[in-house]
Amino acid sequence: MVAWREVLRLLGQKPRLLASIATPLLFFGLFGAGFNRLVGQLLPGIDLIRFMFPGIVAMTVIMPSVFTGMSIVWDREFGFLREVLVAPVSRTGIAMGKIAGGALVATSEGLLILLLGPIVGIWLGPVQLATSIGLMGLLATLLSAFGILIGIRITSQEAFQTVMALVVFPILFLSGVFFPVDATPGWLSVVAKLNPATYGVDAIRQVVLVAATSAGGGPGDGVAVPLGHPPLGVSVLGHGLTIGEEALILVVLSALLIAWASHALAREG
């Protein structure tokens, strides 16, 4: 019920839903269309627009996930959180409900963007679509837990928005949404690889770009991109990470943040 409440809150706020979809598309249009000719082909069959598309899908997941913590701040200010905390429900269950609701909302928004893939020549089969949804869910869970943890620590909406404005843009721009992480200068590449969102973005990109991309507008007649192909993949100590390894990183970090958020909520009020 805690998770479903988060979904109902989104459905009752149509401007929020429209803005969460329009913002990534605006970035995609400005950066993709604006720099596509300047950058040219990154790999045969992969231009900047196709490279950016899975990053924009991940961006659509990242932003609402991080702001899931706003629901904790909102509920605290209006007294609803106190009523939930005195209910005969474990604090862990409440935290997981909040995280699950935020992850479901973010994954659903990401799926709406993912389904636009054929417009830019990216066609996903059933397995690739299911894998992409699973990876979006992992990324959304990780960052929703992070947002909830921040929300527990902050007591006002104004402070939360200010902190999130400082946090969300480094998470976005250092996750490989707009440029290949391994193609950046050494120090920037190291910082980007300390960003957990990087592994979610790259895993989604590997799944999406391994699909046959078609210049002619139909599936199956394009170019298959090898997994972890440089310079598009993410490598650590010279090892190109696979989708499974990056998914494992997301699972481990999500479990740690969920446990941390549950412990922090247990000490609330």
Secondary structure, DSSP 4 states (H G I P E B T S, - for coil): -HHHHHHHHHHT-HHHHHHHHHHHHHHIIIIIIHHHHHH-EEETTEEHHHHHHHHHHHHHHHHHHHGGGHHHHHHHHTTHHHHHHTSSS-HHHHHHHHHHHHHHHHHHHHHHHHTTGGGGTB---HHHHHHHHHHHHHHHHHHHHHHHHHHHH---HHHHHHHHHHHHHHHHHTTTSSS-GGGS-HHHHHHHHT-THHHHHHHHHHHHHTSPB-SSSSTTSSBPPPTT-TTTS-EETTEEPPHHHHHHHHHHHHHHHHHHHHHHHHT--
